[in-house]
Amino acid sequence: MERSEMLAKVAEVAADVLGINEDEITEETTFDDLDADSLDRLQLVTAFEDEFDIEIPEDRLLSISSVGDALDAIEASQEA
């Protein structure tokens, strides 16, 4: 799957979880930009894992602070 396709899915999932417009989400968007608190971030990661049928390692979770970071973590988990 190409990164642009992954971005579209990540934006769709994030919009659903956070109740925002997915057009606001780019690869540079941080979760702070989306007013996502720690619980929201956990829900996002769980939703990304479900959507992409992956498991993101716990040690990687703390480094995910933007949509781009999430895409990197998804790609790394798919390659593992």
Secondary structure in CASP SS format (residue, H / E / C, confidence):
PFRMAT SS
TARGET T0000
AUTHOR 0000-0000-0000
METHOD secondary structure of the structure
MODEL  1
M C 1.00
E C 1.00
R H 1.00
S H 1.00
E H 1.00
M H 1.00
L H 1.00
A H 1.00
K H 1.00
V H 1.00
A H 1.00
E H 1.00
V H 1.00
A H 1.00
A H 1.00
D H 1.00
V H 1.00
L H 1.00
G C 1.00
I C 1.00
N C 1.00
E H 1.00
D H 1.00
E H 1.00
I C 1.00
T C 1.00
E C 1.00
E C 1.00
T C 1.00
T E 1.00
F C 1.00
D C 1.00
D C 1.00
L C 1.00
D C 1.00
A C 1.00
D C 1.00
S H 1.00
L H 1.00
D H 1.00
R H 1.00
L H 1.00
Q H 1.00
L H 1.00
V H 1.00
T H 1.00
A H 1.00
F H 1.00
E H 1.00
D H 1.00
E H 1.00
F H 1.00
D C 1.00
I C 1.00
E C 1.00
I C 1.00
P C 1.00
E H 1.00
D H 1.00
R H 1.00
L H 1.00
L C 1.00
S C 1.00
I C 1.00
S C 1.00
S E 1.00
V H 1.00
G H 1.00
D H 1.00
A H 1.00
L H 1.00
D H 1.00
A H 1.00
I H 1.00
E H 1.00
A H 1.00
S H 1.00
Q H 1.00
E H 1.00
A C 1.00
END
